[in-house]
Structure formats: structure tokens, C-alpha cells
Amino acid sequence: MRLLLVEDDNHVAAALSAVLARHGFDVTHARSGEEALQALVPEGAGFGVVLLDLGLPDQDGYEVCAKIRKRTSTPVIMVTARSDVRSRIHGLNLGADDYVVKPYDTGELLARIHAVSRRTPLLDDTGATETALRLGSVHIELPTRRVSVDGAVIQLTRKEFDLLALLAQRPGVVFRREQIISEVWQTSWEGTGRTLEVHVASLRSKLRMPALIETVRGVGYRLVAPAA
């Protein structure tokens, strides 16, 4: 996923960009509000999420958020040290999708990025909502929950489909184990971790693609799009 990081502190931006890159994000760094607005032309420029710091050198971050919302529906997460309720409400009323207060836990920030991106419908090249995903020879039909490989239908359980569809919507992006368990099993129970491993192994076997779902040690999983 492409991500626009709007942060005027180069040291903070470099550290955060490195973390995001390790989790599969393609990060573009904008150092000012104007630079951020230019990066989002035309119509979001393919960014999946904007991380917007409010303390910018040229414009107030709230003003930048309002301008972004007029130009694109790309999700915006405000990142700021302003923790009072009034500031949060103001940011959300301007169109921000979420509001993270510094200092923040990196794991929580990643979870929030994935959460806002999941709430945004995937669009095809014409701007229409996608109903199917193609990953090489793998074809996933979302409305009918049908999966096929080279035209042959693969029988998956409900959770196997949910897991595959989640990973396939953001190829290359690392999903943390906690995120997957929360999204697919709707629980935070640690004992579900073994169940996740079993489902990943089952998907690899049924699809006959051991390398399709990559284990990122100590973090989670990501889907590696196969060649067509």
C-alpha cells in the first residue's frame, strides 16, 4: 500500500518510514502542507492512507486536512500531540478518519492504518468498487465467496476465505497476527494464534501455493502476489 507521510521533522519521518517500510508500505514523505497537497494530485494519486502531522511549517494541519478532503476520499489519520477532546472532535469534523496522539505505540498506529484502509472500498481503474480480486492465477469473487486457481474452483471454509480475502485486498502489506485474529475471528484471545497458523497452512495446501502467504517472523503474514 502506498502511504503519504506528512511530517516536517526529518528525523521522526525517517524513523517512522523505516518501520512502515518493514511492514510492506511504500512511503512518500511530504515536509509541508503544500507538498502534501501536490503529492495527492490527481485525485489521491493512488495513496491508500495519509498520515498527517498537525504541526506543519506552512499551514495549520487542520486546514490541510480540510483541503485534502475536498480533493480526495483517501483516508486521513491525524498524528499530533494535541490530546484534548475538542481538538479530536475538530479534526474528525473536518474529515479525518482517525486521530492518533503522540507518543503512540507503533503497533496501534499500524492497526489504525489497516482499519481505516479496510473501511475504504477498493476501486478498480474506472473508479468502480471491486467485486473480484485477481492475483496471478488466483481469482477471488467477493460477493459469492468463490475462489478458483487456473479456473478450477477451490473449496474453502468460511474462515479460510475470510483470511485469504483480507490478505489479498492489500498484497505485499504485512498484517500483524493480532490484526488478522481481530478481523477474521473477531476476538483478541491469544489462544486463537494456533488456529491462525492452521488456517494459513491449510490455504497454502488447498491452493497448492506454499509461497503465496509469507510468514513475517515475529510480526504476521502477507500475501505475495503470484505471477500471472
ChimeraX attribute file (.defattr): number of C-alpha atoms within 10 A of each C-alpha:
attribute: neighborCount
match mode: 1-to-1
recipient: residues
	/A:1	20
	/A:2	16
	/A:3	20
	/A:4	25
	/A:5	22
	/A:6	26
	/A:7	25
	/A:8	19
	/A:9	14
	/A:10	12
	/A:11	10
	/A:12	10
	/A:13	19
	/A:14	13
	/A:15	10
	/A:16	15
	/A:17	20
	/A:18	12
	/A:19	14
	/A:20	19
	/A:21	15
	/A:22	12
	/A:23	21
	/A:24	17
	/A:25	19
	/A:26	17
	/A:27	20
	/A:28	16
	/A:29	19
	/A:30	20
	/A:31	18
	/A:32	22
	/A:33	28
	/A:34	14
	/A:35	13
	/A:36	21
	/A:37	18
	/A:38	12
	/A:39	18
	/A:40	18
	/A:41	13
	/A:42	11
	/A:43	14
	/A:44	21
	/A:45	14
	/A:46	15
	/A:47	18
	/A:48	24
	/A:49	24
	/A:50	26
	/A:51	21
	/A:52	27
	/A:53	26
	/A:54	23
	/A:55	20
	/A:56	19
	/A:57	14
	/A:58	13
	/A:59	13
	/A:60	14
	/A:61	22
	/A:62	24
	/A:63	13
	/A:64	21
	/A:65	24
	/A:66	15
	/A:67	15
	/A:68	25
	/A:69	16
	/A:70	11
	/A:71	14
	/A:72	14
	/A:73	15
	/A:74	22
	/A:75	24
	/A:76	25
	/A:77	25
	/A:78	24
	/A:79	23
	/A:80	19
	/A:81	14
	/A:82	15
	/A:83	12
	/A:84	9
	/A:85	9
	/A:86	9
	/A:87	14
	/A:88	18
	/A:89	12
	/A:90	12
	/A:91	23
	/A:92	17
	/A:93	12
	/A:94	17
	/A:95	19
	/A:96	23
	/A:97	22
	/A:98	18
	/A:99	22
	/A:100	21
	/A:101	15
	/A:102	12
	/A:103	9
	/A:104	12
	/A:105	10
	/A:106	12
	/A:107	13
	/A:108	12
	/A:109	18
	/A:110	17
	/A:111	16
	/A:112	18
	/A:113	21
	/A:114	20
	/A:115	15
	/A:116	17
	/A:117	20
	/A:118	16
	/A:119	10
	/A:120	14
	/A:121	12
	/A:122	17
	/A:123	11
	/A:124	12
	/A:125	7
	/A:126	7
	/A:127	8
	/A:128	10
	/A:129	12
	/A:130	16
	/A:131	14
	/A:132	18
	/A:133	17
	/A:134	17
	/A:135	18
	/A:136	12
	/A:137	15
	/A:138	23
	/A:139	18
	/A:140	23
	/A:141	15
	/A:142	15
	/A:143	9
	/A:144	9
	/A:145	15
	/A:146	15
	/A:147	23
	/A:148	16
	/A:149	18
	/A:150	10
	/A:151	10
	/A:152	11
	/A:153	14
	/A:154	14
	/A:155	14
	/A:156	17
	/A:157	13
	/A:158	10
	/A:159	13
	/A:160	18
	/A:161	19
	/A:162	18
	/A:163	20
	/A:164	20
	/A:165	19
	/A:166	18
	/A:167	19
	/A:168	22
	/A:169	21
	/A:170	21
	/A:171	16
	/A:172	20
	/A:173	23
	/A:174	26
	/A:175	24
	/A:176	20
	/A:177	19
	/A:178	18
	/A:179	21
	/A:180	22
	/A:181	20
	/A:182	14
	/A:183	16
	/A:184	18
	/A:185	16
	/A:186	10
	/A:187	14
	/A:188	14
	/A:189	11
	/A:190	11
	/A:191	9
	/A:192	16
	/A:193	14
	/A:194	10
	/A:195	13
	/A:196	19
	/A:197	13
	/A:198	12
	/A:199	17
	/A:200	20
	/A:201	13
	/A:202	16
	/A:203	21
	/A:204	15
	/A:205	11
	/A:206	13
	/A:207	17
	/A:208	11
	/A:209	13
	/A:210	14
	/A:211	12
	/A:212	19
	/A:213	21
	/A:214	16
	/A:215	16
	/A:216	15
	/A:217	7
	/A:218	8
	/A:219	14
	/A:220	16
	/A:221	22
	/A:222	24
	/A:223	22
	/A:224	18
	/A:225	18
	/A:226	13
	/A:227	8
	/A:228	9
